[in-house]
C-alpha cells in the first residue's frame, strides 16, 4: 500500500524537478557561472533516481500482488509465475509508459555526463528540450494513465496478464524497443539545440553519432525480438505481416537507417547539415507517432489491445506540439546552417549515400501511406478498408533491386571523388556469378514473378560483394560490412523462405493420417496435464518421410484460467536448412483438431541475419568508445 | 544569363519534382488496386452485385453455427440483422469462438456465401475490432 504513495509522490517530485531544470536552463543560458550549471549533473541524476524509485515501487507492487493498485489489479494474478509478475510491470499501458519515462530521464542524465566536450550552451539547450519531452510524458502519465491509482476496498484477486504476453521474449521486447525509441529523443533534442546555436557541423556529427548507433541497434534488436515472438507465439508461422503496429516500428527504423548513413557524410564531408536535422526530427516524431497510433486504438491491427481513445488524443496533441515547435525552430534558425558550395561527384561515396537516403525515404513514405491511408479514408468517407501485403510487396520489391546494387557498389567508392573504380573487373565478375546462381536456383521453383528473380540476383550480388570485401587486405570497415552482409542475407533468406515454403492444413481426429509431399503426418494421441496457471492439452504427432525417418512433434494448447484464454504453443524443429512448424487449435469442444504443418526453409537465417545487421551497430558503439 | 550552376540546380529541381509526382502516382495507383474493403453482413445484403475482389467481412460468430469436418470449417457471421455463411479451410486463431467478434478475409461467392482465405486473430479477449464494433453498433 505504502508503495502506491511512494510511486505517486516521486512522480510529482520528478515533475517539479523537471520544471525547475527546464526553466533554469533557459534562464542560465547566458549566465557564465551559475550555481545551477555546476550542479546540473547531480540534479539530472536525482531525477533519474526518483523515476527509478517510482518504477521500483510499481515493480514491488507487482511482485507482492498488491491489488490495491489498479494497474496491478488489471494486469496481474496471484498464481502467475514470479518472472511474469516482474515483466508484467511493463506489459501494460501505464507501466510501459513509466518505463518509457525512466529511460527518458536516464538518457538525459547519461547525455549530460557524456557530452563534456561539447559547448555548454548546446548541452543546456539539449537538456531543455529533453526536459520538455519529459514534462509532456509526466503530465500524460499523471493525468491520463497514472500507474498508482488506488482501489478501495482492496479486491482479493487480480484479472491476470494476457497469456500470450507471458513469454520470455516478450518480457524483454518492450525494454529493448523502448531503449531504441527513446534514445532518439537525445538525437532530436541535440539537433534542435545544435541548430539554435549554429553548431551543426562535423564535430557535432562525430559526437551525436554514437547516440544514433545506440538507438539504431536497440531498435533493430527490438523489432527482431517482436518478430521472433510473433513467429512462434501467434501460431501462423509468419514473421512479418505488414500489420500497422509492425509498420510503426519499422518507420523510425528506416529514418534512423537513413540518419546512420547521412551523419557519416556530415562528419566526413561537412555537407547535408539541414537534411541531418530534418531526419533527426522525423525519426523522433515517428517514434511518438507510433506510441500515439498504438495506444489510441484507432488502428485496426492484429496486435491491438483494448485501449482508451482519450489517451490517444493527449499524445496527438503532444505530437502536434513537438512537430510545430521543431518546424518553428527550424525556420527561425535556418540561416545559421553553414553554407558551402561543395560539389558532389556522381562516382563518390557521398553520392551513393544520398541515393541510399532517397531510397529509404521512398520506402518510408510507402509504409507511411499504407499505414495511415485507411485512417484518413475512414474519417473522410466512412469507408472501412485495410491495406495488405500485396500493396507493400508491389511497391517495395522493384525498388529494392537498385537499392541492393547501390548498396554493394557504394562502399567500394571513395569519398569526394572516384576517378575510376579500382576493382571494376571483380565487381563485374561477381555480377555474372550472381546471375548464374540465380538461374541455378530458379530451376527449383516453377512459377515466381520475374521481379522476385531479379531481386534474388541483386541480393546475391550484395552477398558476394560483401564477402569479397571481407577478404580485402587494407582498411576494413567491419560494422558496415557486417550490416550490409546481414542485410543481403536477410533479403536472401526471406526470398528463399517465401519461394520454397510448403504447408498443409487439415482438421484431424486421433488416429487420422494425412499426406504432405512425400511425408505422412499422424495424430497419435492426446494428453491432458495441469500446470500452475493453465491446463495443457498435448497432441502427439508422428511425421514419417519416405526414408522411414520419424520425427515427433508435441504441440500444445494451453487453457489459462485468469483471464480465461486459449493459446496455442507451436512445436518447432529448427535446423540450419529449415524450420518444421506444427501448430494446433481447438474448434469448440470437438473431436477435431485444427492442424497446420509448415516447412519453412532458411527460417533461422532470417534471425541470424538480423543479428548480424545489429552487430554492425554494436561494433560502431564500441569503436567510438575506444577513441 | 544564368550560369551553369543555376541551370544545374533547376534541372535537379525539375527532376526531383517529376520523380515525386511519378512516385505519388504509382503509390496511389497500387493503393487503389490493393485495398481490401470491410463490409458487414447487412452491407453485403444491400450490394447491387457481388464482385470477385477480396473483401473483409466482420461481425459475430453466430451461436451454435460452427461446424467442422476433416477439411473445412463452416460458420455463420451475423450482425444480428443479416447473416452470411462462411466456409474456411486453414488454421483458425485461438480467440475464434461462437458469440465472439470475428473478421474474415476472402471472396464472396454470392450474397449469402463467403469463402474465407484468412481469419484474423486478436491478442486480447476483450478487444473487438473497431469495424465490428461499428457495424454492430449501427443496428
Interface residues (C-beta under 8 A of the other chain):
Chain A: X162 X164 X234 X235 X236 X297 X298 X300 X302 X303 X304 X305 X306 X362 X365 X366 X369 X370 X373 X374 X383 X384 X385 X386 X387 X388 X390 X391 X394 X395 X505 X506 X507 X508 X509 X512 X563 X564 X565 X566 X567 X568 X583 X585 X587 X588 X590 X592 X594 X595 X596
Chain B: X23 X26 X27 X30 X31 X34 X35 X36 X37 X38 X56 X66 X68 X69 X70 X71 X72 X73 X89 X90 X91 X92 X93 X94 X95 X96 X97 X98 X120 X121 X122 X123 X124 X125 X126 X127 X129 X130 X131 X134
